[in-house]
Amino acid sequence: MSKIIEQQKQLCQRFNAHFYPAEDHLKLGISRQVKEGLQPVLGLRLPPEEGTTGWFI
């Protein structure tokens, strides 16, 4: 198991959250404000469905 995946699993355990791997072929949402450099960057993780990772950034 890669070091990054292990760190992600430990973080999920810390916050009592289910670990969902973000596979490379799945989509994620990124707002235009992130592309334009707006700070701070916020992330929302929902359970993955219909070809998405569940991430919206």
N, CA and C atoms as an extended XYZ file, in Angstrom:
171
Properties=species:S:1:pos:R:3:atomname:S:1:resname:S:1:resid:I:1 pbc="F F F"
N         0.848       -1.176        0.000 N   MET     1
C         0.000        0.000        0.000 CA  MET     1
C         0.892        1.237        0.000 C   MET     1
N         0.533        2.228       -0.807 N   SER     2
C         1.383        3.414       -0.884 CA  SER     2
C         1.307        4.225        0.409 C   SER     2
N         2.323        5.002        0.633 N   LYS     3
C         2.391        5.826        1.838 CA  LYS     3
C         1.243        6.837        1.864 C   LYS     3
N         0.903        7.413        0.717 N   ILE     4
C        -0.175        8.409        0.654 CA  ILE     4
C        -1.516        7.782        1.015 C   ILE     4
N        -1.807        6.606        0.469 N   ILE     5
C        -3.073        5.936        0.779 CA  ILE     5
C        -3.148        5.596        2.265 C   ILE     5
N        -2.053        5.149        2.829 N   GLU     6
C        -2.026        4.842        4.264 CA  GLU     6
C        -2.305        6.102        5.084 C   GLU     6
N        -1.719        7.240        4.703 N   GLN     7
C        -1.969        8.501        5.403 CA  GLN     7
C        -3.437        8.912        5.278 C   GLN     7
N        -4.010        8.715        4.089 N   GLN     8
C        -5.417        9.055        3.888 CA  GLN     8
C        -6.310        8.187        4.779 C   GLN     8
N        -6.004        6.903        4.872 N   LYS     9
C        -6.790        6.003        5.719 CA  LYS     9
C        -6.684        6.395        7.188 C   LYS     9
N        -5.496        6.779        7.626 N   GLN    10
C        -5.316        7.199        9.013 CA  GLN    10
C        -6.108        8.471        9.314 C   GLN    10
N        -6.136        9.401        8.364 N   LEU    11
C        -6.900       10.630        8.548 CA  LEU    11
C        -8.395       10.329        8.629 C   LEU    11
N        -8.866        9.424        7.784 N   CYS    12
C       -10.276        9.027        7.839 CA  CYS    12
C       -10.608        8.402        9.194 C   CYS    12
N        -9.732        7.545        9.695 N   GLN    13
C        -9.951        6.927       11.005 CA  GLN    13
C       -10.007        7.983       12.099 C   GLN    13
N        -9.130        8.974       12.005 N   ARG    14
C        -9.074       10.045       13.006 CA  ARG    14
C       -10.411       10.776       13.110 C   ARG    14
N       -11.084       10.969       11.975 N   PHE    15
C       -12.344       11.708       11.958 CA  PHE    15
C       -13.563       10.798       11.811 C   PHE    15
N       -13.346        9.496       12.022 N   ASN    16
C       -14.417        8.506       11.952 CA  ASN    16
C       -15.178        8.591       10.619 C   ASN    16
N       -14.417        8.680        9.535 N   ALA    17
C       -14.994        8.791        8.190 CA  ALA    17
C       -14.627        7.550        7.385 C   ALA    17
N       -15.505        7.170        6.473 N   HIS    18
C       -15.249        6.025        5.608 CA  HIS    18
C       -14.210        6.404        4.555 C   HIS    18
N       -13.257        5.533        4.292 N   PHE    19
C       -12.241        5.770        3.260 CA  PHE    19
C       -12.789        5.340        1.903 C   PHE    19
N       -12.821        6.273        0.954 N   TYR    20
C       -13.181        5.986       -0.433 CA  TYR    20
C       -11.974        6.334       -1.294 C   TYR    20
N       -11.356        5.363       -1.953 N   PRO    21
C       -10.229        5.712       -2.819 CA  PRO    21
C       -10.701        6.554       -3.998 C   PRO    21
N        -9.925        7.546       -4.379 N   ALA    22
C       -10.243        8.394       -5.529 CA  ALA    22
C        -9.497        7.826       -6.735 C   ALA    22
N       -10.140        6.928       -7.433 N   GLU    23
C        -9.491        6.266       -8.571 CA  GLU    23
C        -9.302        7.239       -9.732 C   GLU    23
N        -8.213        7.038      -10.483 N   ASP    24
C        -7.810        7.963      -11.540 CA  ASP    24
C        -8.852        8.162      -12.637 C   ASP    24
N        -9.675        7.178      -12.908 N   HIS    25
C       -10.622        7.289      -14.018 CA  HIS    25
C       -11.927        7.995      -13.622 C   HIS    25
N       -12.083        8.341      -12.347 N   LEU    26
C       -13.307        8.991      -11.879 CA  LEU    26
C       -13.188       10.515      -11.943 C   LEU    26
N       -14.331       11.200      -12.013 N   LYS    27
C       -14.370       12.662      -12.109 CA  LYS    27
C       -14.416       13.303      -10.726 C   LYS    27
N       -13.977       14.566      -10.669 N   LEU    28
C       -14.133       15.381       -9.476 CA  LEU    28
C       -14.542       16.771       -9.918 C   LEU    28
N       -15.164       17.520       -9.030 N   GLY    29
C       -15.611       18.868       -9.372 CA  GLY    29
C       -14.657       19.912       -8.832 C   GLY    29
N       -14.305       20.876       -9.679 N   ILE    30
C       -13.450       21.990       -9.263 CA  ILE    30
C       -14.139       23.277       -9.687 C   ILE    30
N       -14.358       24.184       -8.739 N   SER    31
C       -15.052       25.435       -9.053 CA  SER    31
C       -14.154       26.377       -9.840 C   SER    31
N       -14.779       27.304      -10.530 N   ARG    32
C       -14.020       28.306      -11.286 CA  ARG    32
C       -13.172       29.170      -10.363 C   ARG    32
N       -13.680       29.436       -9.145 N   GLN    33
C       -12.928       30.280       -8.210 CA  GLN    33
C       -11.572       29.666       -7.866 C   GLN    33
N       -11.506       28.338       -7.774 N   VAL    34
C       -10.221       27.683       -7.493 CA  VAL    34
C        -9.262       27.929       -8.656 C   VAL    34
N        -9.767       27.772       -9.872 N   LYS    35
C        -8.926       28.006      -11.052 CA  LYS    35
C        -8.436       29.449      -11.120 C   LYS    35
N        -9.248       30.381      -10.577 N   GLU    36
C        -8.887       31.799      -10.594 CA  GLU    36
C        -8.019       32.195       -9.400 C   GLU    36
N        -7.748       31.257       -8.490 N   GLY    37
C        -6.847       31.512       -7.373 CA  GLY    37
C        -7.499       32.006       -6.094 C   GLY    37
N        -8.827       31.936       -5.997 N   LEU    38
C        -9.506       32.383       -4.785 CA  LEU    38
C        -9.066       31.543       -3.587 C   LEU    38
N        -8.783       32.188       -2.469 N   GLN    39
C        -8.358       31.522       -1.246 CA  GLN    39
C        -9.360       31.804       -0.147 C   GLN    39
N        -9.572       30.989        0.818 N   PRO    40
C        -9.031       29.637        0.965 CA  PRO    40
C        -9.778       28.654        0.059 C   PRO    40
N        -9.129       27.551       -0.212 N   VAL    41
C        -9.731       26.485       -1.004 CA  VAL    41
C       -10.460       25.545       -0.045 C   VAL    41
N       -11.717       25.270       -0.337 N   LEU    42
C       -12.518       24.390        0.506 CA  LEU    42
C       -12.828       23.107       -0.271 C   LEU    42
N       -12.900       22.000        0.429 N   GLY    43
C       -13.228       20.725       -0.203 CA  GLY    43
C       -14.414       20.070        0.485 C   GLY    43
N       -15.246       19.435       -0.302 N   LEU    44
C       -16.408       18.709        0.206 CA  LEU    44
C       -16.344       17.306       -0.357 C   LEU    44
N       -16.501       16.310        0.494 N   ARG    45
C       -16.452       14.922        0.048 CA  ARG    45
C       -17.777       14.253        0.352 C   ARG    45
N       -18.417       13.774       -0.695 N   LEU    46
C       -19.653       13.014       -0.597 CA  LEU    46
C       -19.352       11.583       -1.030 C   LEU    46
N       -20.215       10.639       -0.701 N   PRO    47
C       -19.972        9.273       -1.200 CA  PRO    47
C       -19.923        9.257       -2.729 C   PRO    47
N       -18.966        8.551       -3.311 N   PRO    48
C       -18.864        8.500       -4.771 CA  PRO    48
C       -20.093        7.865       -5.404 C   PRO    48
N       -20.483        8.395       -6.565 N   GLU    49
C       -21.602        7.803       -7.303 CA  GLU    49
C       -21.509        8.198       -8.773 C   GLU    49
N       -22.033        7.364       -9.622 N   GLU    50
C       -22.147        7.630      -11.061 CA  GLU    50
C       -20.870        8.147      -11.695 C   GLU    50
N       -19.752        7.489      -11.458 N   GLY    51
C       -18.491        7.855      -12.118 CA  GLY    51
C       -17.758        9.038      -11.537 C   GLY    51
N       -18.099        9.436      -10.291 N   THR    52
C       -17.395       10.546       -9.655 CA  THR    52
C       -16.628       10.056       -8.428 C   THR    52
N       -15.658       10.871       -7.998 N   THR    53
C       -14.908       10.562       -6.782 CA  THR    53
C       -15.683       10.989       -5.541 C   THR    53
N       -16.660       11.875       -5.717 N   GLY    54
C       -17.378       12.437       -4.588 CA  GLY    54
C       -16.782       13.762       -4.120 C   GLY    54
N       -15.628       14.142       -4.684 N   TRP    55
C       -14.963       15.387       -4.290 CA  TRP    55
C       -15.494       16.571       -5.070 C   TRP    55
N       -15.750       17.676       -4.363 N   PHE    56
C       -15.997       18.968       -4.986 CA  PHE    56
C       -15.081       19.961       -4.289 C   PHE    56
N       -14.224       20.615       -5.073 N   ILE    57
C       -13.218       21.545       -4.531 CA  ILE    57
C       -13.477       22.925       -5.083 C   ILE    57
